[in-house]
Amino acid sequence: MWLISLVSLMGNSLLLMTVFASPSYLSPVKFIIGTISGANLLTGLCTGTLALVDARTFGEFALHGAQWEMGAGCQATGFLSVLASEGSILFLTLAAVQCSVSVSCARAYGKSPSLGSVRAAAVACLALSLAVAALPLIGVGEYGATPLCMPSPLPDGEPSTLGFMVALIMMNSLCFLVITGTYIKLYWDLMKGDFDSIWDCAMIKHVAWLIFTNCLLYCPVAFLTFSSLLGLFPVSEEVVKSVVLVLLPLPACINPLLYLLFNPHFREDARLLLSRAHLHHDRNLDSFVSVDTEKSSYDSTQALVSFAAETDAAFESSSAPNPETAARYSCPPSVPLIPCQMQMKPSTERENVAENLVRSTPGLTVKEQEHLRSNGLDTHNGSSIFSGVYHSPHLSTPS
């Protein structure tokens, strides 16, 4: 029981995630496969609850059996179990009918039933399952008749319980007959060569595998239940309980494995989900890096602003230096500066001297006389001084 429960819970959870969370196209058949997986997940949950109760009351169930069978936990477990089993069979019937109708409509009208119509049919199947599962809660049947929280299939039960079990088995058998006839017609149409109207053969094959396994596992349950109710041959209560406990939840364990291991849609959806997860991770990493870069850029800008402020403050303080600091850090000149003392005469005296020089030197041209007046030469003391330029005291006269 533990193994069936764990595989059912894990497998159906993974199937639901890949079907409804994948960014790929959700076809009507794929949607129905997801609803079947949801029903199987409820079956795995009920099986896990029974396994947990068995583990807690191991060896002491006789002391707690009556309390469990009459409690609300057993009523809820039985309700969910019948809801899941009936929902799984009805959804499987819807899948088979949808595949066959899709091929017929595509061949006749060039289009298949829309996803909206399939969803409406799935809601109708869910409502019928809820109605069937709610009958024992209003007195038609009884969930607390056995520790398995299922209506008792034994002939010594109450008439309402027996009638409920017969009606349940007849309805499920009718569903499997409809499924079988529908798929026989579908394969007959495919044998005519109408493959162009089928765009998703993988889903049609998957539904065929689901029909085969569910029919194969349901036949022993239906046979033993009818045999026990009609008294065809003696069947002990323990045998019936064991068969119901093992075979009834087994399709909930096998169905997701068939999809996960053999259907190419699962591999494609898983690849798309992983790609989207990697892309989301890369985007988060890029945003994290950009935030860090922006933060470091902001810190660098603040550091530059503070450095500029400190520099301005240092320049402002250096514009008015402290006398003690200036005296401490000032460097005395290594070479003393000695000013040049030049004997300069007043401008009037220089002009007189230059004029006398021109007069005392005959034979000069006009240009030479103007040159002597402009230079302001002084030959009174045997030296010529003008603007710091030294000239020879002897002037050569033209011969």
Summary of the structure (lengths in Angstrom):
residues: 399
radius of gyration: 54.5
end to end distance: 145.4
largest distance: 172.0
contacts: 1114
relative contact order: 0.09
helix: 74%
strand: 2%
